[in-house]
Amino acid sequence: VVFFLMIRRPPRSTQGVSSAASDVYKRQYQRRVHGIAQVIMEKIVKYAELSNEKLDQIIAMLQSSKSEEGLSKQVEEIFKEFDKDKNGVLDRKEIRQFLGKIYTEWKLVIPLTDEFLDDLFTGIDKDHNNKISPDELKMYLNKYVLTLLPGFEKEKAKRGAKKEQDLTLLNQYIFQYYACLLYTSPSPRDLSTSRMPSSA
C-alpha cells in the first residue's frame, strides 16, 4: 500500500506574512506535492501488468480506506496476516513481509533494501520503540491513501476510454463491411434475369 516519499515541508509562516498569503502558499505547495507524487507513481507502478480485476480490487481497497472505519478494517487485516507472533505490533521483518507482498501484487517497482526499510520504519514508528502499533500504521496509511488512489483511478479511466474507442472502431468496421456487401451484391432483379433461359 505504501511507499516512502522524502518531501521537504514548506517553511512555517512568519508574522510578516498574512494568513491569506500563507493559505495561498499552502495550496500551491499541496498542488506541487500532489503533482510530484503522481509523476513518481507513474514511474514506480507497472500498470500494464495489472489485470482489470486486480486493478478494481486495488481501487476498491483504497477507496474503502478513505473512511475511518474502512482504514481500521484494513489495518486489522494486515495485523491478522503479518503479526506472526501475535504480540499486537509489527517488527521490521513483519513489515518487510507486508511490503514485499503488496509491492509484488500491486506491481510497485521499489527495491526493498535494508536502507529503504529502515527509513520507512523510522517514519512510521512515531514513539521510536522499534515496533509498529496499529495506530501508527493507520496514521501512515491514511497519509498516503489519497496519493496512491488517483494513479490507479487514472489507469482505470484510460483503459475504459481505450475499450470505448476499440468498440467504436469495431462498429465502424462492421458497418463498412455490410455497406460493401449491400452495394456489391446483385439485386433481386439481376438474379431473376440471370436465371431466365436464353432464347434459341
N, C-alpha and C positions, 0 to 999 in steps of 0.2 A: 504494500500500500504506500510505502513511504520512501523518500529519499532525502538526503541532507542538502539543503541549499545554504551556502555561506553568503548571505546577502547583507551588505552593510546597512545598518539602521540610519534613518535620517537624523540630522542633528536636532537637539532639543530646541524648542522655541525660546527666544530671549525676550527680555522685557521690551526691547526696542521694536519687536515685530508684533504687529497687530494679530488678534485672534483670527480675523478673516483671512489675512495673508497666510497665517500658519495653516489654516484649514485647506487653502488652495494648494499650498506646498504638499501637504499630506496626500491630497487626492492625486496630484501629479506623481508623487512618489509611488503611490499604490498602483497607478496605471503602468509605471515603468517596471515595477517589480512583477506585475502580472504579465507584461509583455516578455520580460526576460524568462519567466517561468515557462511560458508557452513555447518559446524557442528551445529551451532546454528539453522540454517534454518531447518535441518533435525529433530531437537528436537521440534521445535515450530509449524511446519506445519503438519496437519493430511492429508497427500497427499491421503491416501486411501479413504477418504470421499469426494474427489473431483471427479465429473463426468468428462468424457473425454471432453464434451462440455464446461464445466466451466473451465477446465484446459487450453483449447485452447483459451478461452476468456481472461484469465489472462495473458497468454504468449503474445497474440496479443497486449494487452493494454500496457504491459511493454516494448515490442519491439518498439511500436509507440512512447513511452515516451523517447526513447533514442535520438530522434531528438528534436531540439528546438521547432519546430512547433507542434510536437506531444505532448510534455510536456506541452506547453502553452494551448493546447486544453483540456488536461486532467484537468489542474488546473481550467480552465474556467468552465468545467462541475462540478467540485467539489464545486466551489463557487455558481454555479447556484442552486445546490441541497441543500447545507448546510448553506449558508448565509441567514438565515431565515429572518432577519430584513433588508436585502438588503443594508447594510451600507458599503459594499466593503471590509470588514475584517471578520475574524473568531475569536470568543472568545472561552473560554475553553469549554463551553457547546456545541458549534457547532463542535469543534474539537473532543470532546468525541463522538458525534453522528456519525461523519465521520469515526472515527477509529472503533467504535462499528460495523458499517455496514461492513466495509472491513474485520475486524477480523472474523466476523461471516461467510461471504460469501467465504472468502479465507481459512477458517479453520485454522486460526492462534491461537495457544494456548498461549495467552498473557493476563494475568489478567489486566484489565483496571482499576487499583486502582488510587486513588487520587494522591498518591506519584509518580506513574509512569507517570500519565498525567502531573503533574507539571514539572517533569524532561524533558519530551518530549516537552512541550510547551515552556519552557525556552530555549531549544536547537534550536527551530525554530524561536523564537521571538528575532531576532538579535538586534533590536533597543530598546528592553525592554520597549515597550509601552503597554504591556499586550494585544496586538492584533496581529493577523497573517495576513499579507498582501499577495496578490497573488505572489509577487516576493519572499517573504520569504518562502512560501510554495513550490514554484518552486525550489528554491535553495536546500531545504531539500529533496524533492523527487528526484531531479537529483542526489543527493549524494548517494542514496540507490537503485536506479533502477537497476544498474549493479550488486548489491549484491543480490537482490531478484531474478532476472531473471534466473541465472544459475540453481538454485534449481528446479524451475518449469520445465525448459527445460530438466533437467536430469530425472525428473519423467516421462515426456512425452516419452523420448527415452527409458526408462525402460519398459514402457507399450508397446511401439512399438515392442521392442525385444521380450517381452513375447507373444504378439499376433503372431509374426512370428514363434516363437517356437511352439505355440499351433497349428498353421496351418500345420507346418511340421509334427508334431505328428499325426494330423488328416489324412494327406495324407498317412503317413506310415500305419496307421490302415486300411484305405480304401484299400490300395494296398495288405496288408496281407489278408484282408477279401476276396477279389476277387481271390487272389492266392490260397487260401484254396478251394474256390468254383471250381476253374479250375482243381485242382488236385484230388478232391474228387468226382466230378460229373462223371457219366458214359459216355463213348464215344458213338458216334452215332452207331458204330458197335455193342457195347454191348446192346444198346437199341433195335436195329433191331433183334438181336439174341434172346433177351428176349421175343419178340413179336411172334416169329415163333412157330406154333403149334407143340406139341410133337408128335412123331410118335407112332402109336398104337402098 
